[in-house]
Amino acid sequence: MYKFIKKMFIPGRHNNWRPHAFRHRALSIYSVGLILSQFSFGVILYTPVATDTAALKDSVFWEINHERLEMGVGPLQENEYLSEAATNKLADMFSRNYWDHVSPEGVKAWYFIDNTGYTYDIAGENLARGFITADSMTEAWMKSPTHKANILNPTYKDTGIAIGNGVINGKLTTVAVQLFGNPSPTITANKTLVAGEKSLSVTTDLGNPISHDRMPFFVIYLFIFGLLIFDGFMIKAHKLHKKKKQLRGLRVSLMLNVVVLLTLLVNLLSIY
């Protein structure tokens, strides 16, 4: 066992200072393995994004009112102030990299509502992430007691919806914010504020199977590429480059890793 480990991993005269585990052929196998593993993680973790967020917003508005009418509750009216507040809350989550009813600084949705000048005695907020159809988003909300309570609350008269695509925690995703309110002619001192639980879609999609968590893979590929360059120097030092088989194998490995590195770099830049 020791001889095998020594041959595979420890450079010395016994392996011409080229451990078998770090030769270009083995490094090519590692690269292929990493490509397959990244593909697998991408299929498992990938969350699709909506292609038309404006149309999705309109569909969600219709679906919510349909649910209310089915239960004998009057429809909501789209309110420009609540829509503005929802849009500002959505932008704040993307800019501050969070997805929650409360920002890292402790700011809640009511801050965004109050800033628009909308006066109310009760307001609510529903959040969703990763849903690309109105049906799936509404269905998830209706299965959640807190979301459902907001949607079917007869006290609410107005709503504002904002849906957009952005990066949160390094992942491109679709996020929806829906705010509810009961307008009040004057500013109410004792306002009731209701937040639903967050709703997350874990839908997978083969349309883009490459994982968005590319940085760890990129670092590993850089390490492999460095070992590959070192092996090339060792091949030249031992004059093995004169053998066509060795030279051809090294070139194939280099081409494979260059393509992988460039692909990862382009995708990293597209995310960050």
HELIX and SHEET records of a PDB file:
HELIX    1   1 TYR A    2  PHE A    9  1                                   8    
HELIX    2   2 ARG A   13  ASN A   15  5                                   3    
HELIX    3   3 HIS A   20  PHE A   22  5                                   3    
HELIX    4   4 HIS A   24  LEU A   45  1                                  22    
HELIX    5   5 THR A   53  GLU A   70  1                                  18    
HELIX    6   6 GLU A   80  ARG A   96  1                                  17    
HELIX    7   7 ALA A  109  THR A  116  1                                   8    
HELIX    8   8 ALA A  134  LYS A  143  1                                  10    
HELIX    9   9 PRO A  145  LEU A  152  1                                   8    
HELIX   10  10 MET A  215  ALA A  237  1                                  23    
HELIX   11  11 LEU A  240  LYS A  242  5                                   3    
HELIX   12  12 LYS A  244  ILE A  271  1                                  28    
SHEET    1   A 5 GLN A  77  GLU A  78  0                                        
SHEET    2   A 5 ASP A 158  ILE A 168  1                                        
SHEET    3   A 5 LYS A 171  PRO A 183 -1                                        
SHEET    4   A 5 TYR A 120  ARG A 129 -1                                        
SHEET    5   A 5 THR A 192  ALA A 195  1                                        
SHEET    1   B 5 GLN A  77  GLU A  78  0                                        
SHEET    2   B 5 ASP A 158  ILE A 168  1                                        
SHEET    3   B 5 LYS A 171  PRO A 183 -1                                        
SHEET    4   B 5 TYR A 120  ARG A 129 -1                                        
SHEET    5   B 5 SER A 199  LEU A 200  1                                        
END                                                                             
